[in-house]
Amino acid sequence: MLIKNFFVKKKKYASIPSEKAKQEIPQGLMQKCEDCQKIFYIKEWLKHLNVCPECGYHHKLPAYDRINSLMDEGTFEEWEQHVTSKNPLNFPSYEEKLKKDKEKTDLVEAVVTGKGKIDGYSTAIAVMDARFRMGSMGSVVGDKIAKAIERARELQIPIILFTASGGARMQEGMISLMQMAKTSIAVERFHQSGGCMIVVMTNPTTGGVSASFASIGDYQFAEPGALIGFAGRRIIEQTIREKLPKDFQTAEFQLEHGQIDKVIPRSELKQSLSAILDLHQVRGDQT
């Protein structure tokens, strides 16, 4: 009997870390993938530009991190750096939400614009950041993008637009919707002047942004797995009373149906953009 009891396994219980133990774990040390749920050291995560080393899922990349990953060091010059949104319709709590997003993201608005060089090639750039009001397009976002396109036309350089948006900004109502026409007109003027516009759609690119300047570039690219579309999946299914494919509105689905030119992984993006900028350089005797 004693021998039998000796070999009986004791039950194992999970121990809850003490508050002291929790405090000893440095904040920002690890990062969890939203797709495969694997956990990685933040240094490895940043080395891959917020792309999961295990499954390749492309997570959101802050605007300035994206710019730094593409632009030659010391060449980026930001435009409209201090322009910020007001509350033209006196929408309740809108100003408080803007303040919180500014503190959370260290941005003044949902887009960063400017010019710089990629492998020595001059280009204008506009990078939307979905962390700020879900990248929604209000009056300031539309104005900054339109002005960036206009300045690229005046400087006679290409422009690269990285889109990431939930659509029009509801707190600005019709003023927000007007930005679709404003940006589209700026793009048309740019095209008429012979300028080159490259659009890279990131996750997500939806609503009024996808229905305006995001869809009318000379080159239409997207990052892997990016959600691209106008209305949401549920709304479309309820309207047409049909079940949509599982990969509906993904970058790969859009490529298969001819809506974009190529799906480019983040690690290959700089090389691809550099090759296109090289193609559009003015060479030879122009007299």
Buried (B, 14 or more C-beta within 10 A) or exposed (E): EEEEEEEEEEEEEEEEEEEEEEEEEEEEEEBEBEBEEEEBEEEEBEEBBBBBBEEBBBBBBBBBBBBEBBBEEEBBEBBBEEBEBEBBEEBEEBBEBBEEBBEEBEBBBBBBBBBBBBBEBBBBBBBBBBBBBBBBBBBBBBBBBBBBBBBBBEBEBBBBBBBBBBBBBEBBBEBBBBBBEBBBBBBEBBBEEEBBBBBBBBBBBBBBBBBBBBBBBBBBBBBBBBBBBBBBEEEBEEEEEEEEEEEBBBBBBBBEEEBBBEBBEBEEBBEBBBEBBEEBEEEEEEE
